[in-house]
Amino acid sequence: MTSPRSLPPQLASALRRLEEVPLWVLLSLVLNGLLFITVLVLFRQVHRPTHGVLSVANAFAADGLSGPATPPTLGDRRTLDYQQWVALLEAEATAAAQANLPRQTVLLGDSISLWFPSSLLPGRRTWLNQAISGENSSGLLNRIILLDQNPVESVFIMIGINDLIWGRSDAELVGNLRAIISRLRAQHPQAQIVVQSILPHGGPSATWEGRDRLLALPPERIVAVNAQLKQVASEAGVEYLDLYPLFVDGEGFLRPDLSTDGLHLNANGYLVWRSALAFYNEADHSR
């Protein structure tokens, strides 16, 4: 390998400066490059026919079926109380089960999953967004029965940030996740189950209304809990998708360029998440 001394002075100087750049800065540059590539790919995709990112809202029209009335938009759902929200999700799951929609893939979680733009979800699947704003692991465990009748192919779970924000113990969260996986495995033995890591929060730069609770949640605790969630997934024989490194900055907080308020994601954040799901599927983890 050519040593820096044999290189032209300007190039050798540039290499020395590059060695002084922190690793997290280099990682950020790489991720931004991937994000730029993703935007280009998505831009190209909207100019050619797609093969169907189906959702409950449009799957009936796509398949020529007579289904229920179009469900409320996500904006409308913000006015619902918890029980009304559960009832709506039950109706959507039931409709998808009765229509036997193809390749049913479920998002389970809280508002971070809820606001995932349907247009960015990877194609050739029927996506059921079964997330609820403010959801915690106990609530998710109690309503997992809503999917009992669905021919579920894949489930992507992201849960836990609200448990930590609102003072629930790590042990309770881990125990609930273990029970959620157990219930899904018993009811859908052939389904692919993917546990996704909890994302970092914005810390001091956050503008979310519960900012004080975020400041009381150190980044190290999220890292430690994610390690436990990974262990639960391994012990249960399900997949673990570690999204945390894609969203964290050099201080351990959520990258401001990927967030609206230090807790929730913006369009760029969902593009990063979408890229991770796409790479995951292309790596033959999907069925």
Buried (B, 14 or more C-beta within 10 A) or exposed (E): EEEEEEEEEEEBEEEEEEEEEEEBEEBBEEBBEBBEEBBEEBEEEEEEEEEBBBBBBBBBEEBEEEBBEEBEEBEEBEEBEEEEBBEBBBBBBBBBBEBEBBBBBBBBBBBBBBBBEBEBBBEBBBBBBBBBBEBBBBBBBEBBEBBBEBBBBBBBBBBBBBBBBEEBEBEEBBBBBBBBBEBBBEBBEEBBBBBBBBBBBBBEBBEBEBBEBBBEBEBEEBBEBBEBBBEBBEEBEBBBBEBBEBBBBEEBBBBBBBBBBBBBBBEBBBBBBBBBBBBBBEEEBBE
